[in-house]
């Protein structure tokens, strides 16, 4: 082979070597697996935080709904008066709910406070209890109002031999009407005032709800 041919062959071989691209190296997978391992605990933590937040918000919502649909306040006074007067705490709470929804207010008839006691009824209670210091403004005091209302409930239960229907009817419509409706032998069907019959039914229904939902708060 001539020197010229050998030189030409060397140039061709050089072009072939330089035209070849180097093979790509495989990327190390160690970093990716490490990232995945770090991401796992982060996702778990995020899910736990979201779950706790959801649970807390659900509790807050449930409490808010219960506060609107079945409120309870002054449960310490209710428990104390229930023990002192021998009246079931859930019955006291149900009467307060039906009378005022646990809000201090005054009706068009002049009934005042949580248990909606009229000044005339308060004077009767004061006389029966042997007190001499009653003033109308006292009925806005939750402590005094619940004391008076519970005392009156106890008086009505005694008058009607423990008949709760009769006692509640008298609380709503007066003892005169309750006596005419059968007194101690009264049943709801005997009540001729639709609003009073509805009142008695509501109190008894709410009493069951308070016993179910607030047993601990009411000491039941």
KABEL-V717363 format. One record per backbone hydrogen bond with DSSP energy under -0.5 kcal/mol. CO is the residue of the C=O (numbers start at 0). NH is the residue of the N-H. If there is no record, write none. Layout:
# KABEL-V717363
CO_NH + CO_NH
This chain:
# KABEL-V717363
1_5 + 2_6 + 3_7 + 4_8 + 5_9 + 6_10 + 7_11 + 8_12 + 9_13 + 10_14 + 11_15 + 12_16 + 13_17 + 14_18 + 15_19 + 16_19 + 28_32 + 29_33 + 30_34 + 31_35 + 32_36 + 33_37 + 34_38 + 35_39 + 36_40 + 37_41 + 38_42 + 39_43 + 40_44 + 41_45 + 42_46 + 43_47 + 44_48 + 45_49 + 46_50 + 47_51 + 48_52 + 49_53 + 50_54 + 51_55 + 52_56 + 53_57 + 54_58 + 55_59 + 56_60 + 57_61 + 58_62 + 59_63 + 60_64 + 61_65 + 62_66 + 63_67 + 64_68 + 65_69 + 73_77 + 74_78 + 75_79 + 76_80 + 77_81 + 78_82 + 79_83 + 80_84 + 81_85 + 81_86 + 87_91 + 88_92 + 89_93 + 90_94 + 91_95 + 92_96 + 93_97 + 94_98 + 95_99 + 95_100 + 95_101 + 96_100 + 99_102 + 102_104 + 104_112 + 106_109 + 110_106 + 111_116 + 112_115 + 116_111 + 117_121 + 118_122 + 119_123 + 120_124 + 121_125 + 122_126 + 123_127 + 124_128 + 125_129 + 125_130 + 126_129 + 134_137 + 135_138 + 136_139 + 137_140 + 139_141 + 140_144 + 141_145 + 142_146 + 143_147 + 144_148 + 145_149 + 146_150 + 147_151 + 148_152 + 149_153 + 150_154 + 151_155 + 152_156 + 153_157 + 154_158 + 155_159 + 156_161 + 157_160 + 159_162 + 161_163 + 162_166 + 163_167 + 164_168 + 165_169 + 166_170 + 167_171 + 168_172 + 169_173 + 173_177 + 174_178 + 175_179 + 176_180 + 177_182 + 178_181 + 181_184 + 182_185 + 186_189 + 187_190 + 191_193 + 192_196 + 193_197 + 194_198 + 195_199 + 196_200 + 197_201 + 198_202 + 199_203 + 200_204 + 201_205 + 202_206 + 203_207 + 204_208 + 205_209 + 206_210 + 207_211 + 208_212 + 209_213 + 213_217 + 214_219 + 215_218
